[in-house]
């Protein structure tokens, strides 16, 4: 059984290794985790690391098999139902990359009280490779859309460099309520994680504690003044960046109760309204072949239902940011 390599995400930059492990592997007893660290089975960029070590975005964390494997159910370590489910999400694959269309409502990785997640099903996507695919980035549990996987550790490192650079274009579709006043714009602010009512959240700060975040947006279609279909292009990769920028600009995302959305501005289809944010498109140069890769993910079922309700077409492939470098 081979080790797994994980790229540390921007959201975990600066976090202690022991706290990162507790968050992502809550089922592992403290004593066992300390033994794994003490005996050097877990490596950061190929080196032994202590629990108090601070992680940096882009570092490679080598996870031994006993840390990531839970009770085995069948050949891939998951149920047949989950194997069929994860395979049904694949929308692109080649010699180095797999892309899936993650539904809203399922977490990318495990954590406290999270039993089912994408990372726990990746053994089913080996497709003949010795290594299980590696997560290159993450999407929030309630965000749907393109999630990229690397088929080898080497490709994971290369794609990590792509995601940290400015060459990749990550486009999101969202519905906002109310609609933005301007048809297009550029939002730039410093945001940081803060404690507040209901737990941790991100927000704009001016005390030097956060990181700069830059987002472009363009209104694709308006439904009166209280609803709009909007494209977002986050040029930086901060946690909840689009949600924070939309909220602080006066047009929170539909269903985003954490960041200021309020019911009642528009008539909506019956049923619970979840977050309407979809990672629609990834455009980048393939690290192996140099080819331009352009991956588009169809809308999640819940968001598609709202689109149909308002008569919006989900087939448009135009690029409102094509002229922006």
Secondary structure, DSSP 4 states (H G I P E B T S, - for coil): ---EEEEPPGGGTT-BHHHHHHHH-TTS-HHHHHHHHHTT-SEETTEE--TTPBP-TT-EEEEPHHHH--S--STTSS-HHHHHHHHHTEEEE-SSEEEEEEPTTSBSS-BTTB--BSGGGGGGG-TT-SSPPEE-S---TT-EEEEEEESSHHHHHHHHHHHHSSS-EEEEEEEESS--SSSEEEEEEEEEEEEETTEEEEEE-SSS-SEEEEEEEEEEEESTTS-EEEEEEESS--TTHHHHHHHHTT-PBTT-GGGT--TTSS---SS-----EEEEEEEEE-TTT--EEEEE-PPPHHHHHHHHHTT--S-----TTTT--
